[in-house]
Amino acid sequence: MNRKVEARLRAALREAAGTVDPAVLRPLVAPDRQVPSRPPRLRRPVLVAAAAAAVVVAVAGGSVVFRTVAPAATPAAGTLYVVQTASTTGDIAVFLCTRTSPYTACQGGSPAAARPATQAEISAVGRMLRDRPEVDSVIFEDRHTAFENFKRMYRDNKLLLEATKPDDLPESYRVHLKPGADPRPLIEAAQAMPGVAAVVDQRCAERAKAREEAEEAKRAGRTPPPAC
Amino acid sequence: MRVEPPATAEEAVPRERVDVAAIFAAHHIGLVRLALIMVGDLATAEDVVQEAFARTHAGLPRLRDPDKALTYVRSAVLNGCRSVLRRRAFAFRRRTPYEPPIWSAESAVLIGEERREVLAALQRLPRRQREALVLRYYLELSDPEIADVMGIGPSTVRSTIARGIAALGKALKEEA
């Protein structure tokens, strides 16, 4: 009897195991243990999808770095990472397209067709932002500054640093809004402009901070900014 | 209580580093399958393996015996499955419903009726018997290997498997 039970068990286990399709398996994400200097809420790597032999890193809550790494160079080759990093400054970050941007807004149909934002597009976005009534101030963060910030934030993550070149980091506008202003029309307008990869409400990215601000606004007798 | 002898110069030499990522990469699919058999649905199985990976990531490089790394990793996955099953036992605490297990008729995964019956009977066995049977008849591990993964003695493994097979045979006969 036991032989028969054993055989049935083996077959059943094999069939159960066989239902796992290796092709659809979510890749494993290595925890970023070596970055204690950043606040904990920003240290959550979020898995997005698999891409052949590429490590993709999204930086600053929405901007994206894309860099291909030889499979031998990294145990996690073939994995797409999105890494939230600290916002350097500003309420709203408007990230501009890079050559390797994975955002569809930059790709015009296919990832291979991704093109960086032109100088004219960059200036146009800046003008638009500065002209809006709800905007208090606008700062342009160039590639060099972005890379310096990135290096500081990930100084302990060799893999990420080796895989990332300054060219991978997008340039961005950091927008400060006037107190109580509704960010949504601005986000929509910016997102619609050519050369813009993504627009991120940093305060939404940092919910806790947003809640604090809302409470503060209530105390001060102002209308709290709309929820994300 | 055993007192560790003072560290000698020999011990101070850094131990060979274990590449956790490589172990997980090589055995990812196998570990997910193991977890799937234990917990019944793929999404949870993947979570269990991911969690075990994250947790062992820091600990493994200090392993005393690098050859035991895979054993260690399997133990971690098995442990994760236990936690999941324990959590599910408190049905009222469950906030999000999980996928119907692959051995239930509601599962979207297509498994033959006869196989489902075996898997369902396996789930009703005591935890230790179930684990020992899976390690033996799915992973085809030896008694000492199973003992290492489960943290029990080899003789206990033998008797547990014997009892598990007997119980499974009884359950299947009764249901048939």
Interface residues (C-beta under 8 A of the other chain):
Chain A: M1 N2 K4 V5 E6 R8 L9 R10 A11 A12 L13 R14 E15 A16 A17 T19 V20 P22 L25 R26 L28 V29 A30 P31 R33 P75 A76
Chain B: D19 A21 A22 F24 A25 H28 I29 V32 R33 L34 L36 I37 L42 A45 E46 V49 Q50 F53 A54 H57 A58 I102 W103 V109 L110 I111 G112 E114 R115 R116 V118 L119 L122 L133 V134 Y137 Y138 I165 A166 L168 G169 L172
